[in-house]
């Protein structure tokens, strides 16, 4: 081998090393982005559950205010299936 061929091999090795470092950096960035997406998804899930729980509490308080002195007592129970159907559909 002459000196030109050796320098060509060295530049190829350096090029491969540089490409490997770039891939490693990109993988690190993708991992960071994945962690951020997971955190945001957890926050959205918690917010959804919180919203549903507060809506349920409000619905319960509203039922109590409307039907506290309802006669006959089956009246509030008759409305529950319709309200649940309306809420979840």
N, C-alpha and C positions, 0 to 999 in steps of 0.2 A: 504494500500500500504506500502510496505517496502522501505527501503532507496535505494536498488539497482534499483527498478522500477522507482523511482523518478529521480535518476541520469541518467537512460536510456532515460527518457522523456526529461530531460534537454539537453542531448547531441543531441537528435533528433531535438529539437527546435533550438539549436545552429547550427546544420547542415543545417536546412532549412533556417535560417537567412543567413548563409554563402553562400548557393546556390543562394538566392535572390540577395545578393550583387554581386556575380559573374555575374548573368544574367543582372543586372543593368549596370555593367561595360562593358559587351559585347555589350549591346544595345547602350551605349554611343559611343563605338568604331565604331559600324556599322553606327551610325548617322554621325559621323565625316567622315567616308569613303564615305557615300552618298553625303555629302556636297562637298567633294573633286571631286567626279565623276561629279557632276552637274557643278562645276566650270570649269573643264576640257572640258566638253561637250559644255559649252557656249563659251569657247575660240576657240574650233575647229569650231564651227558654225560661229563665227565672222571671223576667218581666211578664211573659205570657201567663205563667202560673200565678203571679201576684195579681195581675189584672183579673184573672178568673176568680181568684179567692175574694177580692174586694167586691166584685160584681155579685158573687154569691151572698156575701154578708149584706150588701145593700138590698138584694132581693129578699132575703130573710127579714130584714128590718121593715121593708115595704109591706110584706105579707102580714107581719105583726101589726103594723099600723092600720092596714085596711081591714083585716079580718079578725081583729082581737075580740070584738063583740059580735061577731057574725052568728046569726042564728038561721038555720040549723048549723050544727058543727060540721056537716059534711060539705058545705059550700066551698071552703078553702081547699079541701082535698080534691074536689071535682075540677078545680082550675089548674092544679099542679101539672097534669100530663100535657095540657095545652101550652103552658108556659115553658116547660122543658123542651117541648118540640120546637117552639118558636125560638128559644135561645140557642139551640144547637143545630138548627137547620138554616 
